[in-house]
Amino acid sequence: MPGSGNLTAAIARLNACLADVDAHLGRAGPFSAPVPVSAFSRMAFALAILEQEAASPLKEALADLDGILKRIHHAQVSVPESCDPGLNPAWEHLTEFLEKLLDRLDAGGTPADLAGDPGWEEAAGRLARAAGPVAVMDTLSDAMAAWAARWDRGDLDEDAARDLHGRWMRLRDRGDRLFGRGVFDSLAARPGKNL
């Protein structure tokens, strides 16, 4: 696959992020959450196909990606307490991204096309945020995208639209209280907290 240098660099950035996730598994406390076996199996399948299509050094970068994902999966299966449920949506997101890359290759995409996909940075960023407080914004974004895919065609009747608007306004007000300036005020107000 000619022109694979940028794609190799994109995969290397994702691998670095995954190595950090791997190093911190289980440190946030015991979770005993279910391991997302389906996501890891689908990622392994997608990577096997991508590796088969690739030439060096892209093949090695993909093999490294597959290796670290298998290591993380093994750690989570071996020590269920290391399976942070906050990471599960990020694993699903990465799975969907890798499967989208397969679709693009099937449609005649080139390594240059795949390297330029913003999904690499998005996947790395999402994994970096997944176990922290900012992950709630990714969850909200996912929920809104799912809603738009199902209902954003004008299929709502007037009562449902009114109810939706009212509930959104209450949710938005709650979000403003939780995530607005008040977040910093509440942190500063706690005894012993220094910003």
C-alpha positions in Angstrom: 0.0 0.0 0.0 2.0 3.0 -1.2 1.6 6.3 0.7 1.1 4.7 4.0 3.6 6.8 6.1 0.9 9.2 7.4 -1.4 6.3 8.2 1.5 4.6 10.1 1.9 7.8 12.1 -1.8 8.0 12.9 -1.8 4.4 14.1 1.3 5.1 16.2 -0.5 8.0 18.0 -3.5 5.8 18.7 -1.1 3.1 20.0 0.5 5.6 22.3 -2.9 6.5 23.7 -3.8 2.8 24.1 -0.5 2.1 25.9 -1.4 4.8 28.4 -4.9 3.3 28.9 -3.2 -0.1 29.4 -0.8 1.3 32.0 -3.7 2.7 34.0 -6.2 -0.2 33.8 -7.6 -1.0 37.3 -6.0 2.0 39.0 -9.3 3.9 39.3 -10.7 1.2 41.7 -12.5 -2.0 41.4 -15.4 -2.1 38.9 -16.3 -5.7 38.1 -18.0 -4.4 34.9 -18.8 -6.7 32.0 -15.9 -7.0 29.5 -17.1 -5.8 26.0 -16.1 -9.0 24.3 -18.0 -8.3 21.1 -16.1 -5.0 20.6 -12.7 -6.6 21.1 -13.6 -9.5 18.7 -14.8 -7.1 16.0 -11.7 -5.0 16.4 -9.5 -8.1 16.0 -11.4 -9.1 12.9 -11.1 -5.7 11.3 -7.4 -5.4 12.1 -6.7 -8.9 10.7 -8.2 -7.8 7.4 -6.4 -4.4 7.4 -3.1 -6.2 8.2 -3.7 -8.6 5.3 -4.0 -5.7 2.9 -1.1 -3.7 4.2 2.6 -3.8 3.4 5.5 -2.8 5.8 5.7 -0.6 7.8 2.0 -0.2 7.9 1.6 -3.9 8.6 3.8 -3.6 11.7 1.9 -0.6 13.0 -1.4 -2.5 12.6 0.1 -5.6 14.3 1.2 -3.3 17.2 -2.4 -1.9 17.4 -3.8 -5.5 17.4 -1.3 -6.6 20.0 -2.1 -3.8 22.5 -5.8 -4.3 22.1 -5.4 -8.0 22.7 -3.3 -7.3 25.8 -6.0 -4.9 27.2 -8.7 -7.4 26.4 -6.7 -10.2 28.1 -6.1 -8.0 31.2 -9.8 -7.2 31.5 -10.9 -10.8 31.1 -8.2 -12.0 33.6 -8.9 -9.3 36.1 -12.5 -8.2 35.8 -11.9 -5.4 38.3 -9.7 -3.7 35.7 -12.7 -3.4 33.3 -13.6 0.3 33.7 -17.2 0.7 32.4 -16.3 4.3 31.4 -14.1 2.9 28.7 -16.7 0.6 27.1 -18.3 3.4 24.9 -14.8 4.2 23.7 -14.1 0.6 22.7 -17.4 0.6 20.8 -16.4 3.9 19.1 -13.0 2.5 18.1 -14.7 -0.7 16.8 -17.1 1.3 14.6 -14.2 3.4 13.3 -12.1 0.4 12.3 -15.1 -1.2 10.6 -15.7 2.1 8.7 -12.1 2.0 7.5 -12.8 -1.5 6.1 -15.8 -0.2 4.3 -13.7 2.6 2.8 -11.0 0.2 1.7 -13.7 -2.0 0.0 -15.0 1.1 -1.8 -11.5 1.7 -3.2 -10.0 4.0 -0.5 -6.3 4.5 -0.3 -3.9 4.7 2.7 -3.8 8.4 2.1 -7.6 8.6 2.4 -7.5 6.6 5.6 -4.6 8.5 7.0 -6.5 11.8 6.6 -9.5 10.5 8.4 -10.1 12.6 11.6 -11.4 9.5 13.2 -7.9 8.5 14.3 -7.5 11.6 16.5 -11.1 11.3 17.6 -10.6 7.7 18.7 -7.4 8.6 20.6 -9.0 11.6 22.2 -12.0 9.6 23.2 -9.9 6.9 24.8 -7.9 9.6 26.7 -11.1 11.1 28.0 -13.1 7.9 28.6 -12.3 7.3 32.3 -12.5 10.9 33.3 -15.3 13.4 34.0 -15.3 14.8 30.4 -16.5 11.4 29.1 -20.1 12.4 29.9 -20.0 14.8 26.9 -19.0 11.9 24.6 -22.0 9.9 26.0 -24.4 12.8 25.4 -23.0 13.3 21.9 -23.6 9.6 21.1 -27.2 9.8 22.5 -27.9 12.9 20.4 -26.5 11.2 17.2 -28.6 8.1 17.8 -31.7 10.2 18.3 -31.0 12.2 15.1 -30.5 9.0 13.1 -33.9 7.7 14.3 -36.1 10.8 14.6 -34.5 13.8 12.8 -36.8 13.5 9.8 -39.8 15.4 11.1 -41.7 12.3 12.3 -42.6 13.9 15.6 -46.2 14.8 16.4 -47.0 18.1 18.1 -47.4 16.6 21.6 -44.1 14.7 21.4 -42.3 17.7 20.0 -43.7 19.9 22.9 -42.7 17.3 25.5 -39.3 16.9 23.9 -38.7 20.6 24.0 -39.8 20.9 27.6 -37.6 18.0 28.7 -34.6 19.4 26.8 -35.0 22.8 28.4 -35.0 21.1 31.9 -32.0 19.0 30.9 -30.2 22.0 29.5 -30.8 24.0 32.7 -29.5 21.0 34.7 -26.4 20.8 32.5 -25.8 24.5 32.9 -25.9 24.1 36.6 -23.6 21.0 36.6 -21.1 21.9 33.9 -21.2 25.7 33.7 -19.3 28.1 35.9 -20.7 26.2 38.9 -18.3 23.3 38.4 -15.3 25.6 39.2 -17.3 27.3 42.0 -18.1 24.0 43.6 -14.5 22.7 43.4 -13.2 25.9 44.9 -15.8 25.8 47.7 -14.7 22.4 48.9 -12.4 22.5 52.0 -8.9 21.5 51.1 -9.3 22.0 47.4 -6.8 24.1 45.6 -7.1 25.0 41.9 
